[in-house]
């Protein structure tokens, strides 16, 4: 059995964030996740840039982490979210690609990573009030417009009934009755279609 050599990286950029103890909460979350994964992080592989801006890649702890990853001394890196690595998207991509080429697995704790990237991009193009629901509905409508079956879209959306999917999209199927539903309302009543 191969032992995974894990590390973590944490950063806060301002003295105000440092004073608010956000670095401690990051470290605690990173340590806990690594322990749960069975890969505790020893002190020599705990990299912390406290009070250092993410606008540059020239940071003491990040430099040491990158050096160790480049020589194959690290297999997995835990980070709270991509913005802890860098504020600039291009720098984030550079680091991710660098570690991918070195066969280093990156574990991001924040489950909303994709949403943060979408939100930031939407603000840049002038969409100030974009919500996850807007993206979900747009995806479903695009699938339907381009020939996706309602049952497939129902599954994608996690709807219990294809009728819910029809209402969600503002359309109706061209079937006598929905494949995945036992009941379909008629103009007068609800009847089972298994007769």
Buried (B, 14 or more C-beta within 10 A) or exposed (E): EEEEBBBBBBBBBEEEBBEEEBBBEBBEBBBEBBEEEEBEBEEEBBBBBBBBBBEEBEBEBBEBBBEBBBEEBBBBBBBBBBBBBBBBEEBBEBBBEEBEEBEBEBBBBBEEBEBEBBBEEBEEEEEEEBEEEEBBBEBBBEBBEEEBBBBEBBEBBEBEBBBBBBEBBEBEBEEEBBEBBEBBEEEEEEEEEEE
